[in-house]
Amino acid sequence: MCRLLAVVSRDPISLDRAVAEEIEPFTAQSEVHGDGWGVAWFAPTAPAASEAPAASTALANPRRPQIRRHLDVARESAAYREAVRAATGPLMLVHLRKASPGSPLENDNTHPFREGETVFAHNGQFDLPPGLRAAVLARGGRTPEGTTDSELFFSLIELHARDTDPATAVQRAAAELTALGLQYGTRVPEALNCVYMTPDLLVAYQQSDPAQARPHHTADNYSLRYRIDADRIIVASTGIPQTGYLEVGEGQALMVRRSDLSASVRPRLPELLG
């Protein structure tokens, strides 16, 4: 179980300003979710007047996401604080990891993950019975850098994104993982909550199986919510104040467009109904 916080702002802004009220209660959750952290963002298309010359390399290709990841505890990390200040753009994402049992604490296993012009972070878990990893990799999607279940999910999303829009790609990948979980194992994924970002779009997806909740989980551990403000749309897992937030429904995909800060919800796919 991990924690997710993402924001799309109308104008480029630093992350610590874009989520000024949310960042401290979110960071405080690293007391429990302390197995590493990551920050990703898409830089603005032109440097602000205050930008240092050293930032010019990152700004040369604003469609390639910038990413920083570390294995320390976010609330105790100077590198985390610096990353939150440095992240500037219209699309930004923070992830606090709580590793699944048996998953190594390695930088390659730390979210968010990046591939070309996309980034991905996952809050959830699914079994990896014999045959499932090989079946996913045989499909020919993104090759994982680490050993997590999350990167296999990302691999399937990138595969489907080759011939469909990002929201449909996330939903189809979730449906495929759900089917593979039953084909090679005995249960559906515990949770596939995630945020997938391109330079132009944020997709937030929610899918979980309450029957698999661990004894220490609260009822809303896998809730994914969003709030629409005049100059930003924020997406977050629980654990921070969420007055005025709406819920991403089971199997639904929230889409937030960078161009006009519009939000829409893609209904659940028929193959996930039942």
C-alpha positions in Angstrom: 0.0 0.0 0.0 1.4 3.3 -1.1 0.3 7.0 -1.2 -0.3 9.1 -4.3 -0.6 12.8 -4.8 -0.8 14.4 -8.2 -1.8 17.8 -9.5 -2.5 19.5 -12.8 -2.3 23.3 -12.6 -3.5 25.9 -15.1 -0.2 27.6 -15.2 3.3 26.2 -14.4 4.0 26.4 -10.7 6.4 24.8 -8.2 5.0 21.6 -6.5 5.3 23.0 -3.0 3.1 26.0 -4.0 0.7 23.9 -6.1 -0.2 21.7 -3.1 0.8 24.1 -0.3 -1.9 22.9 2.1 -1.6 19.2 1.1 2.1 18.5 1.0 2.8 18.4 4.7 0.0 16.0 5.8 0.9 13.9 2.7 4.6 13.8 3.6 3.7 12.9 7.2 2.4 9.6 6.0 5.9 8.5 5.2 6.1 7.6 8.9 4.3 4.4 7.7 4.9 4.6 4.0 8.6 4.9 4.4 10.1 2.5 1.8 11.2 5.2 -0.6 9.7 8.2 -2.4 9.6 9.6 -5.9 8.7 12.9 -7.5 7.9 13.3 -11.3 6.9 16.3 -13.3 6.7 17.8 -16.8 8.6 21.0 -17.0 7.1 24.2 -18.5 7.8 24.9 -22.1 10.0 27.9 -21.3 12.1 28.8 -18.3 10.8 31.3 -15.8 12.8 34.4 -15.2 14.1 33.0 -11.9 15.3 29.7 -13.5 19.0 29.0 -13.0 21.0 28.2 -16.2 21.5 24.7 -15.0 17.8 24.0 -15.5 18.1 24.6 -19.3 19.0 21.0 -20.0 15.8 19.7 -18.3 13.7 22.3 -20.1 15.2 21.4 -23.5 12.6 18.7 -23.9 9.5 19.5 -21.8 7.7 16.4 -23.1 10.2 14.2 -21.3 9.2 13.8 -17.6 11.8 14.7 -15.0 12.0 12.3 -12.1 13.8 12.0 -8.7 13.7 8.9 -6.5 15.3 7.9 -3.2 15.1 5.1 -0.7 15.0 7.2 2.4 11.9 8.3 4.4 10.4 11.4 2.8 9.7 13.4 6.0 13.3 13.0 7.1 14.9 13.6 3.6 16.6 16.8 2.5 16.6 15.4 -1.0 12.8 15.0 -0.9 12.3 18.6 0.2 14.6 19.8 -2.5 12.7 17.7 -5.1 9.4 19.1 -4.0 10.8 22.6 -4.4 12.5 21.9 -7.7 9.5 20.2 -9.4 7.8 22.9 -11.5 5.3 22.4 -14.2 1.6 22.0 -15.0 1.7 18.2 -14.3 3.3 16.8 -11.1 3.2 13.6 -9.1 4.5 12.4 -5.7 4.6 8.8 -4.5 5.4 7.4 -1.1 6.1 3.7 -1.2 5.2 1.0 1.3 6.7 -2.1 -0.3 4.6 -5.3 -0.8 5.9 -8.2 1.4 9.0 -9.6 -0.1 9.6 -6.8 -2.6 13.2 -5.5 -2.4 13.9 -2.0 -1.3 15.8 -0.9 -4.4 15.8 2.3 -6.4 14.6 0.5 -9.5 11.6 -0.6 -7.5 10.8 3.0 -6.4 7.9 4.8 -8.1 7.2 6.7 -10.2 8.4 4.8 -13.3 9.2 6.5 -16.6 9.2 5.4 -20.2 9.7 8.0 -22.9 7.0 10.6 -22.5 5.0 8.8 -19.8 5.3 8.3 -16.0 3.4 5.9 -13.8 2.8 5.2 -10.1 0.8 2.5 -8.4 -1.0 2.1 -5.1 -1.9 -1.5 -4.6 -0.8 -5.1 -5.0 -1.4 -8.2 -7.0 0.0 -11.7 -6.8 2.8 -12.9 -9.0 2.1 -16.7 -9.3 4.3 -18.8 -11.5 3.7 -17.9 -15.1 2.1 -14.5 -14.7 5.3 -12.4 -15.0 6.4 -14.4 -18.1 2.9 -14.1 -19.6 3.0 -10.3 -19.2 6.6 -9.9 -20.6 5.7 -12.2 -23.5 3.2 -9.6 -24.6 6.1 -7.3 -25.6 5.4 -4.2 -23.6 7.9 -2.1 -21.6 10.7 -4.2 -20.1 10.7 -3.6 -16.3 13.9 -2.2 -14.6 13.0 -3.7 -11.2 11.0 -6.6 -9.8 7.7 -5.1 -8.7 4.2 -6.1 -9.7 3.7 -2.4 -10.4 6.1 -2.3 -13.4 4.3 -5.3 -15.0 1.1 -3.2 -14.8 3.0 -0.3 -16.4 4.3 -2.6 -19.1 0.7 -3.7 -20.1 -0.5 0.0 -20.1 2.3 1.0 -22.4 1.5 -2.0 -24.7 -2.2 -1.0 -25.0 -1.2 2.7 -25.4 0.3 1.9 -28.7 -3.1 1.6 -30.3 -5.6 3.4 -28.0 -5.9 6.5 -25.8 -4.2 6.6 -22.4 -7.4 6.1 -20.3 -8.5 3.1 -22.3 -5.0 1.7 -22.2 -5.1 1.8 -18.4 -8.5 0.2 -18.2 -7.6 -2.5 -20.7 -4.3 -3.3 -18.8 -6.3 -3.6 -15.6 -8.8 -5.9 -17.2 -6.0 -8.1 -18.6 -4.2 -8.3 -15.2 -7.5 -9.2 -13.5 -8.0 -12.1 -16.0 -4.3 -13.2 -15.7 -4.6 -13.2 -11.9 -7.4 -15.8 -12.1 -5.7 -17.7 -15.0 -2.4 -18.2 -13.2 -3.5 -17.8 -9.5 -6.6 -17.9 -7.4 -7.6 -14.2 -7.0 -8.0 -10.9 -8.7 -5.6 -8.0 -7.8 -6.0 -6.6 -4.4 -5.8 -3.1 -5.9 -4.7 -1.4 -9.1 -5.1 2.2 -8.1 -2.7 4.3 -10.2 -1.8 7.6 -11.8 -0.5 7.6 -15.4 0.7 10.8 -17.0 1.6 12.0 -20.4 2.8 15.5 -21.3 -0.9 16.4 -22.1 -3.0 14.2 -19.8 -3.3 12.8 -16.3 -5.2 9.5 -15.9 -6.2 8.3 -12.4 -7.6 4.8 -12.1 -9.3 3.0 -9.2 -9.8 -0.7 -8.8 -9.7 -2.7 -5.6 -11.1 -5.8 -3.9 -12.4 -5.0 -0.4 -12.5 -8.7 0.5 -8.7 -8.7 0.4 -8.2 -5.8 2.8 -5.5 -6.4 5.4 -6.5 -6.2 9.1 -4.5 -3.0 9.6 -6.2 -1.3 6.6 -8.9 1.3 7.0 -12.0 1.2 4.9 -10.8 3.9 2.5 -7.1 2.9 2.1 -7.6 2.3 -1.6 -9.9 5.2 -2.2 -8.7 7.6 -4.9 -10.2 11.1 -4.9 -10.0 14.4 -6.8 -10.8 18.0 -6.3 -11.5 20.6 -9.0 -10.4 24.1 -8.2 -10.2 27.2 -10.4 -6.5 26.8 -11.1 -5.8 23.2 -10.4 -7.1 19.7 -10.2 -5.6 17.5 -7.5 -5.8 13.7 -7.2 -4.9 12.0 -4.0 -5.1 8.8 -2.0 -6.5 9.2 1.5 -4.7 10.4 4.6 -4.9 14.1 4.0 -7.8 16.5 4.5 -10.2 16.0 1.6 -13.0 18.5 1.9 -14.8 19.0 -1.4 -13.2 15.9 -3.0 -15.0 13.5 -5.4 -14.4 9.8 -5.6 -13.0 8.0 -8.6 -15.4 5.1 -8.9 -14.5 1.4 -9.1 -13.1 0.7 -12.5 -13.4 4.3 -13.6 -10.7 6.4 -15.2 -10.5 10.1 -14.4 -8.9 12.2 -17.2 -7.5 15.6 -16.6 -6.4 17.5 -19.7 -3.4 19.9 -19.5 -4.6 22.2 -22.3 -7.8 23.5 -20.7 -7.8 21.9 -17.2 -10.9 19.9 -18.0 -11.9 16.7 -16.1 -14.0 13.9 -17.3 -14.6 10.3 -16.1 -14.4 7.3 -18.3 -17.0 4.6 -17.3 -15.9 1.1 -16.2 -15.2 -1.3 -19.0 -17.7 -4.0 -19.6 -15.1 -6.7 -19.1 -14.6 -5.5 -15.5 -18.3 -5.6 -14.7 -19.7 -8.5 -12.8 
